[in-house]
Amino acid sequence: MKVAYLGPKGSFTHSATQEYFSNAELISYGSIPACIKAVSQGEIPIGVVPIENTIEGTVNLTLDYLYHKADLTVLGELVMPIAQQLLMKKSQLTELTGITKVYSHPQALAQCQEFIAEYLPEARVIATDSTSLAAEMVANTSDDSVAAIGPVACGQEYDLQIIKADIQDIGHNKTRFWIVSNQAALRNENESIEKASLCFTMPNNLPGALQKALTTFSWRELNLNKIESRPLKTTLGEYFFLIDIVLEERQLPLLANAMEEIKYLGGQVKQLGCYHVHEIKGL
């Protein structure tokens, strides 16, 4: 089986995908939209993309693309500890004061804001499509003053040395990854359902619309552990809402009834998936 992931090799997504899909053929894509698009169009049956980080929150690009551009099912969730490393070529100097540029994915850069502000205040911070692409750029450049931020696997993949280890702003940093597919039947039926995610909109002219929507879950004693709004990208002030629900398989009929009630109130619902959560080791 082929599995798409946000690459290149050495990225956090690659490590999480490799850990869970140990026997699959992993196909690298250079951006989150490209990865999701490949799965949506049937080029690859399954994809893995980051959805949320402890420090920086939701990966908006993933959520927006899944809501606006794709009709995919979340088959499962991978949760992995994340440690960021400052990487340079082995032949380079190890003095931080000599670093003029730092490359990494925007999420990784945001996760290390305090370190960058304290130790690299003069360095130019440059965003890339992935941490592994940043490491690849550093490995291939002739500039001796550049560094990348990324996982240990990036250093191993591109023969870079770790100049400073574990530079993320908090120690218990984790990232959630979603396993997505255009074939809901690919979900492993032997895995218990622990969580559900869905998006909904409500009519703008309905007083207390959000409260009414959330009540459909509360009186059924469905445990919401996340709610977030994102712009609908239509008119200023219009939003869709993402909610995550902790639930058991026996509660699935209650979830279905809650979604029907939201529709009865004039809302629109897009169910992303009901799935198992896998805790995997960090790499």
C-alpha positions as CSV (number, residue, x, y, z in Angstrom):
1,M,0.0,0.0,0.0
2,K,1.1,3.5,-0.8
3,V,0.9,6.3,1.8
4,A,1.5,10.0,1.1
5,Y,3.1,12.3,3.7
6,L,4.4,15.8,4.0
7,G,8.1,15.4,3.2
8,P,10.9,15.2,2.2
9,K,12.4,12.4,4.3
10,G,13.3,13.3,7.8
11,S,10.3,15.5,8.5
12,F,8.2,15.0,11.6
13,T,5.4,13.8,9.4
14,H,7.7,11.3,7.7
15,S,8.8,10.0,11.1
16,A,5.2,9.6,12.4
17,T,4.1,7.9,9.1
18,Q,7.1,5.6,9.1
19,E,6.5,4.6,12.7
20,Y,2.8,3.7,12.0
21,F,2.9,2.4,8.4
22,S,6.1,0.4,8.8
23,N,5.4,-1.9,5.9
24,A,3.9,0.7,3.4
25,E,5.5,2.4,0.5
26,L,5.8,6.0,1.6
27,I,5.5,8.8,-1.0
28,S,6.8,12.2,-0.2
29,Y,4.9,15.4,-1.1
30,G,6.4,18.9,-0.8
31,S,3.4,20.7,0.7
32,I,0.3,19.9,2.7
33,P,-2.1,20.9,-0.1
34,A,-0.2,18.7,-2.6
35,C,-0.4,15.7,-0.2
36,I,-4.1,16.2,0.5
37,K,-4.8,16.7,-3.2
38,A,-3.0,13.5,-4.2
39,V,-5.3,11.5,-1.8
40,S,-8.4,13.4,-2.8
41,Q,-7.9,12.7,-6.5
42,G,-7.2,9.0,-5.8
43,E,-3.5,9.0,-6.8
44,I,-2.7,7.7,-3.3
45,P,-5.2,5.9,-1.0
46,I,-4.0,7.3,2.3
47,G,-2.1,10.4,3.4
48,V,-0.7,11.7,6.7
49,V,-0.7,15.5,7.5
50,P,-0.1,17.5,10.7
51,I,-3.2,19.0,12.2
52,E,-2.2,20.5,15.6
53,N,0.8,21.3,17.8
54,T,1.0,21.9,21.5
55,I,2.6,25.3,21.2
56,E,1.2,26.7,18.0
57,G,-2.2,25.1,17.9
58,T,-4.0,24.1,14.8
59,V,-2.2,23.8,11.4
60,N,-4.6,26.1,9.7
61,L,-3.5,25.1,6.2
62,T,-4.5,21.5,6.8
63,L,-7.8,22.3,8.4
64,D,-8.8,24.9,5.7
65,Y,-7.8,22.6,2.8
66,L,-9.7,19.7,4.3
67,Y,-12.8,21.8,4.8
68,H,-12.8,23.8,1.6
69,K,-11.0,21.7,-1.0
70,A,-11.3,18.0,-0.2
71,D,-13.8,15.4,0.8
72,L,-11.7,13.0,2.9
73,T,-12.3,10.9,5.9
74,V,-10.0,11.0,9.0
75,L,-9.1,7.3,9.5
76,G,-7.0,7.8,12.6
77,E,-4.8,10.2,14.6
78,L,-1.1,9.9,15.5
79,V,0.3,11.8,18.4
80,M,4.1,12.2,18.6
81,P,6.4,14.1,21.0
82,I,8.2,16.9,19.1
83,A,11.8,18.0,19.8
84,Q,13.4,20.7,17.6
85,Q,17.1,20.8,16.9
86,L,19.3,23.5,15.5
87,L,21.2,21.9,12.6
88,M,24.3,22.9,10.6
89,K,26.7,21.2,8.3
90,K,29.4,19.3,10.1
91,S,32.2,21.3,8.5
92,Q,30.7,24.6,9.7
93,L,31.6,26.6,12.8
94,T,29.4,26.0,15.9
95,E,29.2,29.5,17.2
96,L,25.6,30.8,17.2
97,T,26.8,34.4,16.7
98,G,27.9,33.5,13.2
99,I,24.5,32.3,12.0
100,T,22.9,34.7,9.5
101,K,19.9,32.7,8.3
102,V,17.7,30.1,9.9
103,Y,15.4,27.9,7.7
104,S,12.4,25.9,8.8
105,H,8.7,25.2,8.5
106,P,6.6,28.1,10.0
107,Q,5.3,25.8,12.8
108,A,8.8,24.8,13.8
109,L,9.9,28.4,13.8
110,A,7.0,29.4,15.9
111,Q,7.7,26.6,18.3
112,C,11.2,28.0,18.9
113,Q,10.4,31.7,19.1
114,E,12.0,32.2,22.5
115,F,15.3,30.5,21.5
116,I,15.5,32.5,18.3
117,A,14.9,35.8,20.1
118,E,17.5,35.1,22.7
119,Y,20.3,33.4,20.8
120,L,19.7,34.4,17.1
121,P,18.3,37.9,17.3
122,E,20.2,39.1,14.2
123,A,19.6,36.0,12.1
124,R,17.1,36.2,9.2
125,V,14.3,33.7,9.7
126,I,13.1,32.0,6.5
127,A,10.1,29.8,6.2
128,T,10.1,26.6,4.1
129,D,7.4,24.0,3.2
130,S,8.8,21.5,5.7
131,T,11.6,21.0,8.3
132,S,13.3,18.4,6.1
133,L,13.3,20.8,3.1
134,A,15.1,23.3,5.4
135,A,17.7,20.7,6.3
136,E,18.2,19.8,2.7
137,M,18.7,23.4,1.7
138,V,21.4,23.8,4.5
139,A,23.1,20.6,3.4
140,N,23.3,21.8,-0.2
141,T,24.3,25.4,0.3
142,S,27.9,26.7,0.2
143,D,27.0,29.4,2.7
144,D,28.7,28.5,6.0
145,S,26.4,30.8,8.1
146,V,23.1,29.1,7.6
147,A,21.2,26.7,9.9
148,A,18.0,24.8,10.0
149,I,15.5,23.9,12.7
150,G,14.1,20.4,12.6
151,P,14.1,16.9,14.1
152,V,17.0,14.6,14.8
153,A,15.9,12.6,11.8
154,C,16.6,15.6,9.6
155,G,20.2,15.7,10.8
156,Q,20.6,12.0,10.2
157,E,19.1,12.2,6.7
158,Y,21.1,15.1,5.5
159,D,24.3,14.5,7.4
160,L,24.0,17.6,9.6
161,Q,25.2,18.1,13.2
162,I,23.1,19.3,16.1
163,I,24.4,22.6,17.3
164,K,21.8,23.1,20.0
165,A,19.4,20.3,21.1
166,D,15.7,20.5,22.2
167,I,15.3,24.2,21.5
168,Q,11.4,24.2,21.4
169,D,9.8,26.7,23.8
170,I,8.3,24.0,26.1
171,G,9.5,20.5,26.9
172,H,6.2,18.6,26.5
173,N,5.7,19.6,22.9
174,K,3.6,17.2,20.8
175,T,2.0,17.2,17.3
176,R,-1.2,15.5,16.2
177,F,-1.2,14.0,12.7
178,W,-4.3,12.9,10.8
179,I,-4.5,9.8,8.6
180,V,-6.8,10.8,5.8
181,S,-8.3,8.9,2.9
182,N,-11.0,9.2,0.2
183,Q,-12.0,5.6,1.2
184,A,-13.7,5.4,4.6
185,A,-13.7,1.6,4.4
186,L,-9.9,1.7,4.8
187,R,-10.3,2.4,8.5
188,N,-9.0,-0.5,10.6
189,E,-12.2,-2.0,12.1
190,N,-10.2,-3.7,14.8
191,E,-9.3,-0.3,16.3
192,S,-11.7,1.2,18.8
193,I,-13.3,4.6,18.1
194,E,-12.1,7.2,20.7
195,K,-12.7,10.5,19.0
196,A,-14.7,12.3,16.3
197,S,-14.1,15.5,14.4
198,L,-16.6,17.6,12.5
199,C,-17.1,21.1,11.1
200,F,-20.3,23.0,11.0
201,T,-21.8,26.4,10.1
202,M,-24.8,28.1,11.5
203,P,-27.2,30.8,10.1
204,N,-26.0,34.3,10.7
205,N,-29.5,35.6,11.6
206,L,-30.2,32.9,14.3
207,P,-29.8,34.4,17.8
208,G,-27.6,32.3,20.0
209,A,-26.7,30.1,17.0
210,L,-23.5,28.8,18.4
211,Q,-25.0,28.1,21.8
212,K,-27.9,26.2,20.2
213,A,-25.4,24.1,18.2
214,L,-23.3,23.2,21.2
215,T,-26.4,22.4,23.3
216,T,-27.1,19.5,20.8
217,F,-24.0,17.8,22.2
218,S,-24.2,18.8,25.8
219,W,-27.6,17.4,26.6
220,R,-26.6,14.2,25.0
221,E,-23.5,14.2,27.3
222,L,-21.0,14.1,24.4
223,N,-17.7,15.4,25.6
224,L,-16.3,18.2,23.5
225,N,-12.6,18.7,24.1
226,K,-11.9,21.3,21.4
227,I,-13.9,24.0,19.5
228,E,-12.3,26.4,17.1
229,S,-13.5,28.9,14.5
230,R,-12.0,29.5,11.1
231,P,-13.0,32.1,8.4
232,L,-15.4,30.8,5.7
233,K,-13.4,32.8,3.2
234,T,-16.7,34.3,1.8
235,T,-17.6,37.4,3.7
236,L,-15.8,39.1,6.6
237,G,-17.3,37.9,9.9
238,E,-18.5,34.5,8.6
239,Y,-17.0,31.4,10.1
240,F,-17.1,27.6,10.3
241,F,-16.5,25.7,13.5
242,L,-14.3,22.7,14.1
243,I,-15.1,20.5,17.1
244,D,-13.4,17.4,18.5
245,I,-15.4,15.0,20.6
246,V,-14.1,12.3,22.9
247,L,-16.6,9.4,22.6
248,E,-17.1,5.6,22.5
249,E,-18.5,3.6,19.7
250,R,-21.8,3.1,21.6
251,Q,-22.3,6.9,21.4
252,L,-22.1,7.1,17.6
253,P,-26.0,7.2,17.3
254,L,-26.0,10.1,19.7
255,L,-23.5,11.9,17.5
256,A,-25.6,11.3,14.4
257,N,-28.6,12.7,16.2
258,A,-26.7,15.8,17.3
259,M,-25.6,16.5,13.7
260,E,-29.2,16.0,12.5
261,E,-30.4,18.5,15.1
262,I,-27.9,21.1,13.9
263,K,-29.2,20.6,10.4
264,Y,-32.7,21.1,11.7
265,L,-31.6,24.4,13.2
266,G,-30.5,25.5,9.7
267,G,-26.8,24.6,10.1
268,Q,-24.6,22.6,7.7
269,V,-22.3,19.8,9.0
270,K,-19.3,18.2,7.5
271,Q,-18.2,15.1,9.5
272,L,-14.4,14.6,9.1
273,G,-14.2,11.2,10.8
274,C,-14.6,8.9,13.9
275,Y,-11.3,7.3,14.7
276,H,-8.7,5.8,17.0
277,V,-5.9,7.8,18.6
278,H,-2.4,6.3,18.5
279,E,0.4,7.5,20.8
280,I,3.7,6.9,19.1
281,K,7.3,7.5,20.3
282,G,9.2,10.5,19.2
283,L,12.1,10.2,16.8
